[in-house]
Amino acid sequence: MFHISDPKDIKDGRVTDVYFARTLDILKAKGVDKRVRAEFFAKKLPAGYGWGVLAGVEEAASLMEGKKVNIRCMDEGEVFFPWEPVMEIEGSYQEFCVFETALLGLLCQATGVATKSARIRIAAGAKMVVSFGARRMHPVLAPMIERAAFIGGCDGVAVIVSAELLELDPMGTMPHALILVLGDTVEAIKAFDEVVDQKVRRVALVDTFNDEKFESIRVAEAMGGRLYGLRLDTPSSRKGDFYRIFEEVRWELDLRGFKEVKLFASGGLDEEEILRLKPVVDAFGVGTCISNAPVVDFSMDIMEIDGKPVAKRGKWSGAKIVLKCVSCGKREIRPLGEITRCDCGGAFESLLKPLISEGRIISDLPKPDAIRAKVVERIAGGSL
């Protein structure tokens, strides 16, 4: 058996911290049923982060669909900052009390993955980035992880079921296992070329048995114009200066007329390594850095009960709006309903938008490629 929650258990509120279930029992026993507003925000982000990319909204909407609640939320893929409410839920507290645990789980992890993916996208610039990290997490999470990685900026994903969810072709090269079983890198890429659909690019892995430079030359000469690229996944115990290895391989390929052959890097890459390798590498396969990204520590806090502002210490009471100036980009958090013009004279737009009304999803939920396009456009501006 797999140790996973059944979707019905999540929808029924059974995937919850027990104190919420006990709270619901107490409120029902005492006949207390107050109307509450609660908001989701992060007081701080992981170390070194100044901003985040919101993800998990579609799943949160799916969870609360059919419940008698109203939700305002930032768009999935919206860039947010500490202390900004990214979502607000309003309704009878009994109606959503037991869903706090699941809602936070849906938002916190997906947002962490999307944010790290966006940071990797910035580091890689225009170079291709493929999500390779599903193997580092429980397989049931693969579609969530790779969807969040994609909307954050990855160009493609490796897992078949994840790619189907995203309406993409899965992306990948070949494993060391194929080369080990066939006994030779050239034989492996020839077999790949003979068997695999021709629409799949021919990319050979060249660090299994021998020196990367000489394996690259052998493969390029054997494949000729059919070779699209070479992937180096050199283990740390043999890596030395990874940049210099790529530089050497590039030199030898170019010298022999293989200037069109692309170079792919993978194996424990992070933002710093990508920035360093970018001058000599054409594409990156990034795994654990994205899939094991630090979660964004959202909390859900009540800030209004029966129309009256109230919040625990350290939190701001009352319903709020998050505004962004369409002219200068300035952002402000204000009480709900208080909208004026920006100091620059530009108009403010509200980032918290109606998502659910009395249990009915009333907002269009865009497809992942549309979300990704907006994220990439935003982070490409360099103004974050």
N, C-alpha and C positions, 0 to 999 in steps of 0.2 A: 504494500500500500504506500501511497505518497502522503507525506505529512503536510497537507494543505487544507485550507478552508474551502468548504463548499460554497459556491456563490449564493446559495439560498441562505446559508448561515450568516453571510455578510449582510444580505438584504433584510434578514429578520432581526438584525441587531445583536446576534450572539457573539460576533467577533468584537467584543467590548471589554474594557477593564471592568472588573466585577463591581467596583464602587459606583459606576453609573447604573448598573442593573439594580443595585440596592437602593440607590437614590430614587429611581423610578418607582420601585415598590413602596418606598416611604411616601412619596408624593401622592401616589394613588390611594394609599391607605388613609392619608390625612385629608384627601379631597382638595389638594392644592394643585391648581392648573393655571399657571401664570403665562402670559404672553411675553416672550423674551427675544431680544436681539443679541446675537453673539458674532464676534468677528475673528477672522484668522489673520495673524500677522507674525512676523519674525522680528524680535528685538535686535537680533544680530545675525550675521551671516557667517559661514565658515571663514577661518582665518585667511586674510588676503583678498576676500571678495568684497567688492563695493556694491554689487547689484546681483540680482538673481533673475532667472527666466522661469515664469510660472508654468507648471505642467501638472497633469492629473485632473484637470477640470472636467473633461468628458466623463471620466469614471466617477467623479464626485456627483456630477449631474445624474448619471445612471443610478447611483446609489439612492439619491433622494427623490428620484422620480416616483410619483404616486404618494409621497408623504405630503401632508397638509402644511407645507412650509413655503416661504418666499426666499429666494436667494438672489443677491447681487454679487457679481464677481468680475474681476479683471478677465480679459480675454486670455485664453490659453496661448502661451508664447509671449505674453506681455512682460516687459522688463519692469522689475519693481525694486524698491529700496527698503532698508530697515525701517520698521515702525509703520509702514504703509499697510493698511488692511487690504488684503488681496481678495477676500471673500467675506460676505456677511450672510448669516442665515437668520430668519425671523419667523416666529410661529409659537405655538404652544410648546413649552419646554419638554413636556411629556412626549411630544411627537418626535423630537430629535435627540433627546438626552443620551440614548445608548449608541448613537452613531458618531460621537466625537472621536473615538479611537480610530474607527475605520476611515473617517474623513481625513484626519490628520495623516494617517498612514498613506492614503492615496496621494495627498498633496506633497508631503515632505520628501518622500523618496524620489518620485518622478521629477519634482522640481530640482532636487540635487543633481540628478543625472542630466537633465536638460541644461542646467547652469554650467556644469563641468564641460559638457559637449560644446556649449557656446564659447567657453574660454579656449578650448582646443581649436575651435574654428578660427578664432582670432589669431591664435599662434600660427596656425597652418596657412593663413591667408587664402590664396586662390588654389592651393594644393588640395588634392582629394583626401578626404578622411573617411574611413570605413570603420564602423563599430564592430569590434572583434571580441567584446567582453562577456557575452552571454554565458560562456563556460565557467565564469567565476562566480556565478550566482545560481540559486535554485532554478531549475529549468522552467518552472511554472511562471517565473517572473520575466522570462526572456522577451515576450512581446511588449510588456510594459517598459522594460529597460531600453529596448532598441527603438521603440516608438519615441520615447523621451530623448534618446540620443539623436534621433533623426530630426525631430522638431528643433532641437538645440543647435543643429548645424551640420551633423554628419551627412555625408553624401549618400551613404548606403549602409546596409546592414548585412550580416552574414547568415543569420538563422532563417531557414525556409519559412516557418510559420510567421515569423515577424515580418518578413518581406511581403508575404501575402496580405497581412493586415494593412501594410502601408501601400499596397498596390505597386510594389517594386519588384524587380528581379533581384534575388539574393546575390551578394558579391563575395568573392573569395578566390583563392589561388589553388594551392594544393598543400596537403599536410606532409610533414616529415614521414609519416607512416607509409604513404604511397612510395616514396623514394626508398625507404628501408626495405619494404616488402619486395620491390622490383630490383633492388640492389644497385641502382645507378641513377643519377640525376637525369642524364640525357635519355635513358630508356623510359624514365617516368614521364618526362615532358612529351616524348614521342607517343607514348600510350595515351596520355591526356589528349593530344592532338588528334589521334585516331578515333577516340571514343566519344569525347564530349562534344556537345552541340557547337557548331562553328560560330554561333553568335556570342559564345563565351570567349572572352579574351584569354590568350595563352600567356600565362604568367608563371614562370618557373621559380621554385624555391632553391637557392643555391648555397646553403650553408650546412648541408647534412653530413657529407663525408670529407670534403676537401676544401682547399682554400677558395674563398669566394671569387677572387679574381679569375682563377683558372677555370672554375666551374662555370662562371659567367661566359667566358670565351667559348668553352666547349658547347654550351647550350645555344648561344647565339649563332655559332657556325653550323650547328646541326639543324636548327630551326629556320634560319634565314629570315625572310620577310614575314613569316607566320608568327614570330615571337613578338608579343606586345610589351612584356616587361619581365623584370627579375625582382624577386623579393628576398631581402636579407633579414633574417630573424636570429642573427648570431647570438648565442648564449653569452651571458655576462662573463663567464669564466674564460671565454675565448675572444671576447669582443675587442679588448684594447681600446683604441680610439675609433669609435664607430664612424665618425665623420671621415677620417682618413681612409677607412676601408671603402666607403662609398666613393670618395674622391678617386681612389685608385681604380675601382671598377669602371667608373665613368670614363676615365682617361683611356683605359685599355679598349673599351667598347668603341669609343669615338675614333680611336686610332685605326680600328679595323673596319670602319664604315657602318657601325651600328648606332649611329647618333639618335635614331628614332626610338630605340628601346628605352622604356621607362624604368625607373628605379623605385621600388617600394620598400619602406622600412616598417618593421613591426618588432614587438618584443619589449614590453615594459616601458613604453614611451609615455612621457608626460609633457606638459607645456614647455618646460625648459629645454628638454631634449629635442622637441619638435622645432622650436625656434633655432636651435643650433644646427640641426640637420637640413633645414629648409633650403639652403642654397644648393644642395647636391642631391636632394630627394624629390621625387615627383608626386608621391602619394604615401599616406600613412595608414596603417592598421592599428587602431588604438583599442586596448581591451580594458584591463582592470582599472586604469585611471578614470575611465568613464563609468563602467558598470558598478564600481565600488566607490563612487563619488560620495563625499560627505553629504548627509541629508541636510536640507534646510529646516531649521528647528522652528517650524510654525507652532503656535499655540492657539487654542480657541478660548476666548474669554467673553463672558457675558458683560455687556456694557449698557444694557437698557432692560428694565422690567416693567411691564404694563405701562409703557410710554414714558417712564421716568429714568433719567440717566443714573446709572449706578455701575461701579466697577471696583474690583479689589485694588489694594494698594499697588502702586507702580504702573497702573494702566489708566488710559484716558476713557472716561465714561461718555456715553452718548453716541448716537448713530453718526456716521461720518461719510464724507465723500473724499475721494482722492482726485485732485485736479491736475491737469497738465496743460500748459499754454501751447497752443498750436503754432505760435510764432517763435517764441524763444526757448520753449522746452521746460521752463520753470515748473516745478511741482509743488503742490501744497496739500496738506490735509486740513479739512475744514468741517464744521458741523454740517450735518445733512441739510440741504436746502440753501446753504449760504454760498452763492456763486456770484462773483463779480468779475470784472476784467482784470487781467494781469497788469502789473506795474508798467510793462512795456507797451500796453495798449492792446495786446492781442487777446483773443478769446480763449477761455479755458474749456477743455473737454473733460467730462467725467470718465474716469477709468473703471469705476465700479458700475457695471451694466446689469440690467435684469437678465437673469438666467432661468429661474424657475418661479412660476406664479401658482400658488396653491397646488403644488405638486406636478404642474405641467411645465415641461421644458419649452420656453418661449423664444429662446435664442438659437439662431443657426449655429451648429457646431461644425466649424470648417474642417476640411480634410487635412491630414498631417502635412502634405506638401504646401498647402496655402499657409499654414502656421509657420512652417520652416522658412518660407520665403520672407515673411515679415520679420522673423527673428534675425535672419542673415542680413537683411537690409538695415535693421536697427543697429546691430553690433558692428556693421561695417563702417558706420559713420565715425567711429572713434571718439564720440562725444560722451560716452558713458562715464 
